[in-house]
Amino acid sequence: MTSTGPTATTRICEGSQRGRNRVYVPRRLRRSTRELHGGAAIFERSGDRHGEAATLDNIGYAHHRLENHHTAIGFFTRAVQLDREVRDRHGEAETLTHLGDAYQANADGAAASEHWRAAEAILVELGHPDVDGVRAKLAATEPPS
């Protein structure tokens, strides 16, 4: 039985607050995804929209790694909405990048490019170095102009 007590849930929630997408061990992804759902619910009930957005992004990333791209897209879409509500521009750009990755994996290059371009614009606005990675994704998928 998976531990769902306050300690496990708190640890999951704190992990999603410190940094997104720290769910790296594939054999633990399914369990982690279930536990993250509990964390998202806690953030939702408490009204912590920023924590909820970060957790939904983590859930989406786990589904993306499990090759459940359609499911990942749903979680990323909700996370972007919350990032916009709380005006977290970096979180929005990061999640838009993840949305692009999920669309690319789901064989929708046009949607992938659309989301990567939106992320690129935000990262340029912020002067953030992650823009180089997003530009590399765009360059790899779009024909030269």
Salt bridges, closest charged atoms under 4 A:
GLU35 OE2 - ARG31 NE 3.61
GLU52 OE1 - ARG49 NH1 3.11
ASP57 OD2 - ARG20 NH1 3.98
ASP57 OD1 - HIS98 ND1 2.97
ASP83 OD1 - ARG20 NH2 3.12
GLU85 OE1 - ARG49 NH2 3.23
ASP88 OD2 - ARG20 NH2 3.99
ASP88 OD2 - HIS50 ND1 3.28
GLU92 OE2 - ARG84 NE 2.75
GLU92 OE1 - ARG89 NH1 3.10
ASP101 OD1 - LYS137 NZ 2.67
GLU120 OE2 - ARG135 NE 2.85
GLU125 OE1 - ARG89 NH2 2.83
ASP130 OD2 - HIS90 NE2 3.74
ASP130 OD2 - HIS128 ND1 3.62
GLU142 OE2 - ARG117 NH1 2.44
